[in-house]
Amino acid sequence: MVRALAASQLNLVPVSQAAIMEVDDPARSDVSVFPSLEPTPIRLPELQLVESRLARWARDDGSRLWLIVSGSLMVFIGLMSWNGRDATA
């Protein structure tokens, strides 16, 4: 921890060790190793829209509300119809 503090605040590195990234101006150096560890960003393929009835309902602002309300109603009905008895009895 003392070494990390000395490296970040005073730009001091022990002789037996070397800095990961050499910077010309020590005042502008960054001792964080995370930028050199991160991989390059991958390029994702283009999004392909599926044309189905459910996709159209989910994209339309008016029908999306009805879709959410009807789904919530179906879950509520499913929870209320449970009578508490075991189905195997």
Sequence and secondary structure as in RCSB ss.txt:
>XXXX:A:sequence
MVRALAASQLNLVPVSQAAIMEVDDPARSDVSVFPSLEPTPIRLPELQLVESRLARWARDDGSRLWLIVSGSLMV
FIGLMSWNGRDATA
>XXXX:A:secstr
 HHHHHHHHS    TTS  SS  SSGGG    SHHHHS              HHHHHHHSHHHHHHHHHHHHHHH
HHHHHT  SS TT 
